[in-house]
Structures are given as C-alpha cells and as structure tokens.
Amino acid sequence: MRAQAVLAGVDAIAAEDTRHSQRLLDALAIGTRLFPLHEHNEQAAVGQVIRMLEDGKQVALISDAGTPAISDPGARAVARVREAGFPVVPVPGACAAIAALSASGFVDSGFHFVGFLPARAAGRRAAVEALRDIAVPLVFYESPHRIAECVADLSAVLEPVREIVIARELTKLYEQIVRLPLAEAGAWLAEDPNRCRGEFVLIVSAAPEVEGLDAQAEKVLALLVAELPVKTAARLAAEITGAPKNALYARALELKAG
C-alpha cells in the first residue's frame, strides 16, 4: 500500500522498462508520467531526475525485476542524487538475495553478496578463486544464458564438499528452490531444460574449515607475523604456501596474542 501511494503521489516515475511498469500502473489505476532510466541511459536520465528535483518535484524509481541499485540500474542515479544534496527514500520490496537466504537453511552469521560474476569464463573463474576463502556463504545472481557455465565454474574452482542453493524465479509463478551438493548441481540443471530458465540466485556454502597448517605454512607465517600486520602476514603466507587464508589469519591472531 505504501508503494502504491508513493507511485500515485510523485510527479514522475523513472522506470527500467516503461512497458512493464505501465502495466503495473494501469492495474493500480495510476496515471503518473513514466520515463526510461536503464543501464544504457542511466547517466543521462539522472540529469533529468536532478532537474526535476531542483524544480521541487518528486521522482520515484522502479527497476524491472529486482531491487533498484542492487545489481539493477539505479546505483549511479542514487549516488548523483545524493551528491546533488537531495534525499533518497527506499520503499522496500522483495529482494532476491534476501528471499533466497531466508529459505536456504544456512545458519551462518553473515553472507557475502557478490551479485553477477564476469560474463567471460576466465574472468569468472578468477573472481571465484578470489572468493574461495571467505568464511560465510557466497550469494550470486545469474541469468538463464550463463547459469550452466557459471555452476560448472563454481564446481571446478570451489571444494566439492560445499553445498549450493539454486533459487530461480523467486516470488513468481515458477519459483523453485533446491539445495544440493555443489558437485551435483551441474547434473541437476541438465536433467530438465526448464531448470535453466528464469533469473537465478545462487548461494554457495562457506569455505570449509581446514584442520591445522603444515610445517611450512607455520614457519612462513611466524616469520611474517613477526614483521607485518596480521592481515598482511596472512595474505602473503597464503600466496607463498597455498594454505587457506582464513586458517592462516586465525593462526596469525594466535601468534600475535601469544
């Protein structure tokens, strides 16, 4: 009801897809003027928004299938509107990442939101490799065109003992949420072509805990901790030895304290 009142009360609405948003306004009998603001014209369209705000008008923003500015158009617009000295007021709705997390069953105390990975395989694998030591679940967005390749790369780079939640078409007619071992995710997608349709949230469980460090890692870490800050020492030790950065960091804290 709040969103309906806002859309009816503003002077104009910037929309990622004016055709989709017009259907919403028609269903609610709202006649507010629409104009486009999407990833291809965001820099130019926000100039129009700011001019309207300077004239004392109010403008709303709708993105097509997600929360504005969260892996959807709007982040640049919000930044520039704030820089111009105007307030930005959120009207919360469904957020795909939070909706998927709430149904995932992961009980970790946090999560790391990544959004969309690079489109090309080499960049995607490098990005996943950089995330592998993070000690909380990883949350990705993915399109139907790359979901199979993305899951294959996650399986190739990350440990097979991890689990993955595949959530597609959240809050829509064909919503589907499954949790299964990461090593089985590719086969699950391939079993039914319909499973690769829609917009996806992927949640991969946290980096598995590693028991202890080998002698070389301990020696290198001890030498570095004696000369460097804990975070830097753990990072360099990981690069030198290949041991997990999280385990090295935890051990570095112990060495500093003791």
Residue, then its C-alpha position, 0 to 999 in steps of 0.5 A: m500500500r505504501a508503494q502504491a501511494v508513493l507511485a500515485g503521489v510523485d510527479a514522475i516515475a523513472a522506470e527500467d522498462t516503461r512497458h512493464s511498469q505501465r502495466l503495473l500502473d494501469a492495474l493500480a489505476i495510476g496515471t503518473r508520467l513514466f520515463p526510461l532510466h536503464e543501464h544504457n541511459e542511466q547517466a543521462a536520465v539522472g540529469q533529468v531526475i536532478r532537474m526535476l528535483e531542483d524544480g521541487k518535484q518528486v521522482a520515484l524509481i522502479s527497476d524491472a525485476g529486482t531491487p533498484a541499485i542492487s545489481d539493477p540500474g539505479a546505483r549511479a542515479v542514487a549516488r548523483v542524487r545524493e551528491a546533488g544534496f537531495p534525499v533518497v527514500p527506499v520503499p522496500g520490496a522483495c529482494a532476491a538475495i534476501a528471499a533466497l537466504s531466508a529459505s536456504g537453511f544456512v545458519d551462518s552469521g553473515f553472507h557475502f553478496v557478490g551479485f553477477l560474476p564476469a560474463r567471460a569464463a576466465g574472468r569468472r573463474a578468477a573472481v571465484e578463486a578470489l572468493r574461495d576463502i571467505a568464511v560465510p556463504l557466497v550469494f550470486y545472481e545469474s541469468p538463464h544464458r550463463i547459469a550452466e557455465c557459471v555452476a560448472d565454474l563454481s564446481a571446478v574452482l570451489e571444494p566439492v564438499r560445499e553445498i549450493v542453493i539454486a533459487r530461480e524465479l523467486t516470488k513468481l509463478y515458477e519459483q523453485i528452490v533446491r539445495l544440493p551438493l555443489a558437485e551435483a548441481g551441474a547434473w541437476l540443471a541438465e536433467d530438465p531444460n526448464r531448470c535453466r530458465g528464469e533469473f537465478v540466485l545462487i548461494v554457495s556454502a562457506a569455505p570449509e574449515v581446514e584442520g591445522l597448517d603444515a610445517q611450512a605454512e607455520k614457519v612462513l607465517a611466524l616469520l611474517v607475523a613477526e614483521l607485518p600486520v596480521k592481515t598482511a602476514a596472512r595474505l602473503a603466507a597464503e600466496i607463498t604456501g597455498a594454505p587457506k587464508n582464513a586458517l592462516y589469519a586465525r593462526a596469525l591472531e594466535l601468534k600475535a596474542g601469544 
